[in-house]
Amino acid sequence: MKFYYEATHHLPYEEDDHSFLCSFERELTKGDYIVVYLHDDIGFAIAKIIKKVNEIDALSQPTRPVEIIQHAEMVISYKRKLENLIKINSLRLDLEEKAKEVKTRETYRKLASQSQEFRELFEVLERLEKGETEVSTDLL
């Protein structure tokens, strides 16, 4: 028994996806990735199942359904891996930025303990950061 599907493949350098009918020996679900050979110009491609198609509707089309070579179940886990790498890199950048802020703040505290002028400027900075609007402008 064969199952029939409508699938889509994104062609490089084109805005729209290319939809086509395909068939496979096993049942697949919407969103599954598949490997197909579309034609000589494109060759092998990874496509995504859009929906299941009734056998009569699929076989009554003027074009023959493309045979699915393989279910590409590893694509989903690979996409998750890439998404996690993006999240990890984003978190690392955020952590590095926060670490710089903490390090700068500690440097300011250390300098404030060593210099009266620096301490006064640092106190003005802290009050401004807390939202105190009335800060003496004599120090600035």
N, C-alpha and C positions, 0 to 999 in steps of 0.2 A: 504494500500500500504506500502511496506517495501522499505527501502533504504539500499544499501549495500556499505560497506567501507573496505578498508585495513587499519589496525591500527597496532601500534607497542607498545610493552611493554618492559621496560628494566628489565631484570632478575638480581637480586642481585648476585654479585660475578662472573658475566660473562661480557665479553667485548662487545659482540654483542647484539643488540636488537632482540626481538622475534616478528615477523610479523605474522598477522593472519587476516582472513576475519571475518567480523561481520555485524550485521544487526540491524536496529532500525526503529521505526514507523515514526520518524520525520527526516527531512533533517538536516544534520550537515555539517560543513565546515572543510576544512583542518586546522589542528592545534587545533581543539576542543579536550577537554579531556573527557573521558568516563569511566564509571565503568562497568567492566565485570567480569564474573566468568570464568577463563580460564580452569582450571581442578583441581583435588584434590591436586596435588603437590603444586600448586601456590595459588589456592583459588581466592578470590576477588582481583582485581588489577585495578589500574588506568592506562589507555592506552591513546595514542594520535592518532587521525585520520591522516593518511598519504594522502589518496586520496579516492575519490568516485569510486566505481566499478560498472560496468554495471551488471544488474540483471542476464543476461544470462551467463556472465563470472563467476559471483559469484556462481550461482547454478550448473554450469557444473564442478565445482571443486570436487575432490574426498572427501574432508572434508566438513562437514556442517558448515556454518557460525555461529560464537559465537553470542549469543543474547546480545545486549547492555542493561544493567540494567537501566542505568541512564546517562544523560548528566551531566558531572561534571564541570559546568560553573564556580563554585567558585574556582577551581584550579588556573585559570588565575589571578583572583584578589588576591588570596593568594600568588602566585609567585611574583606579583607586590609589595605586602606588604613586603615580605622578601627582595626583591631587594631594596626597599626604606629604610628598616632597616639597610641594609649593607651600603648604601650611607650615612645615618645619622651617623652611627658609625664611618665611615671613616672621615666624616667631623668633627665630635667631636674630633677625634684623631689629625687631622690637626690643629684644633683650639687650642687644649690644648698645642700642640707643639709650635704654634705661640705665645700663651700667655706666655709660659715659656721663649721664646726668648725676648719678650717685657719686661717681669719682670726682666730678667737678665740684659738687656740693661739699664733699669731704675736704677737698683742697681748700675751698673757701673758708670752711670752719677752722682748718689748721692755720691759715694765714690770718684769720680774724683773731685768733688767740695770740698771734705774734705782733700784730700791728693795730694800734688804736684807730688810725685812719681807715684801714681796711675793715675793721670791725664795724665802724659806723656805716660805711657803705653797704656792708653785708646786711646789717640790721634794716637799712632802708629797703634793700632788695626783698628781704623776707616779709616786711610789712606790705610792700606793693603786691607781692605774690599772694598774700592773705586777703587782699582786696581792700586794705585800708587806704582810703582815698586821701586822707589828710596826712601827708608826709612832708616834712620840712624839705624845701628845695635848696636850702643853704648848702647841703652836702653835695648836691648834684651840680 
